[in-house]
Amino acid sequence: MQNQKELFNLPDYIMVDPALADDPRLRGGEIGRLTYAIINWNEFYIGFDDVKIRVYGAADLLMLKNADALFQYIEDHGATLNEYEMNAITNVALLEIYAADSGYQKEAFKIALQYPSLCNAFLISIEDKLKLGRGLKTGR
C-alpha cells in the first residue's frame, strides 16, 4: 500500500486530540511524527519520542492550520484578542511559513497548547482537513 502522506500534503508532526477519551495508549495531547498514512483505510501511523508507533483514525488527530487561516482568524477576531493571544497566533503562523525544518512545527504546537481557549484558531482535525466521514478506528 502506498504511503499517502505526501499525496495529501500532510504535515510531519501531528497531535493526538487531548479530548480523546477512549485512547488505550493514553497519548492524548502528545505530539508525534506522522510516519505513514493510508487514507482509504483511515489509518495514520504516528511515531512518538519513546520510539513507539501507534495507529489512529483521522478524527483522533489534530494538525496546525496553515498560516493564511491563522492570519484570517486574527483579521476576523482581532477586536476580541488580547496582545498575548495575537502574538501567539502570529508566532505560530510565522513558524508555519518557515517550517522547512519540521522541528518548527513541534515548536508551533507547543505555543498552541499554551492557549487552550484558542484551539479552534490553531488546530484542525485531519478528518476535517481531508473532508472525511467520522473515523472508524481509535488508537491502538
N, C-alpha and C positions, 0 to 999 in steps of 0.2 A: 504494500500500500504506500502510495506517495505521500511524503510529508507536505501538508498543505499550508504550513505556516507562512512561507514566503508568498505562495499563490494569493492568499487573502491579506497580505501585508500586515501580519500580526506582530506586535512588539516582542522584544526579547524578554522583558520582565512583566510578570502578571502577579496580581494579588488574589489570594483566596478570600472570598467575601467574609468579612468579620461577623456578619449576621448569619452565617451558615450554621444552623442549629444542629443538624444531624451529621456532621463531619466525623467519621470514625477515627480519623487521624489527628484531630484537634489542630488543624493548620489554619483556622480562621484568622485573618489579619496578617498572615505571613506572606512575604514577597518571595517569589521563586522565578526561575528561568523557564520559559516555555521552550521545551526541547523538541516536541513533536506534536502534530495536530492531525487528526482525521475528522474533518468537519462532518461528513455524512454519517459518521457513527457517533458524533458528539463526544469525541474523546480528545482530551487535551492533557498531554503529559508534562507535568511540572516538576523540575528538579529543585531541591532545596539545599541550603547551606550544609546540612548534615549528610549530603550525597544520596539522599533517598529520592526516588521519583514516585510521584503519585498521579493517578488519573482522575480528572474532574470533568464534569459537564460544563457547557458554556454558561449556564445560569449561575454557576458557583464561582465564576472567575471575573475579576474586575481588571480593567486596564485604564490608563490615563487617557483623558480626552486630548485631542490634538490642540495645538496652540491657537488655531483660529477659533475653536469652540470656547477656549478659555478667555480669549480677548473679547469674544462676543458676550460672554457671561458678565465681564466687567462692564461692558457698554450697557447691557440690559439692566444690571443690578447695582451699578456704581453708587447710586444715591443711598443704598442701604448697607454698603460695605464700609467697615472701618479701615483705617490705614494699614493695619497688620494683615487683614484678610486680603486687601487689594495687593499688598506686596507679595503675599504668599502665592496668590493666583498668578501674578506677573512672573515670579521666580519659577514656578512650575512650567509656565508657558515658555519661558526662555530656555529652560532645561530641555523641554520637548523639541524646541527648534534646533538646539545644539547637541542633541543626544546621539551623535555619531558614535561616541563611545557609550555603549549601553549602560555603563556604570552611572551615567547621569540619570537614566530612568529610575534606578533604585533610589537615588537621592531625591528625585521628584516625588516618588511615592512617600518617602519619609516626611517631606514637607506637607503633603496632602493629608497624611494621617494625623498631623498636629491640629487639624481643623475639621473635626467630625461634622460640624454643622454645615460645612461646605462640600460634603461628599458628592452631592449632585453636580456641583460645579466642576470637580476634579475627575470624577470616575464614571465609567460606563461599563456595563457588563459585556462580556464577549457575545452573549446571546443577543443583546440589543444592537451591538455594533454590526454583527453579521446578519441581523434580522432573522434569527432562527426562532422556532417554536420553543416552548418550555423544555428544558433539558430532561433527559431520561435517566442520566447517571448522576451519582453523587460520588464524592471522594472515596477511593478505595486504596 
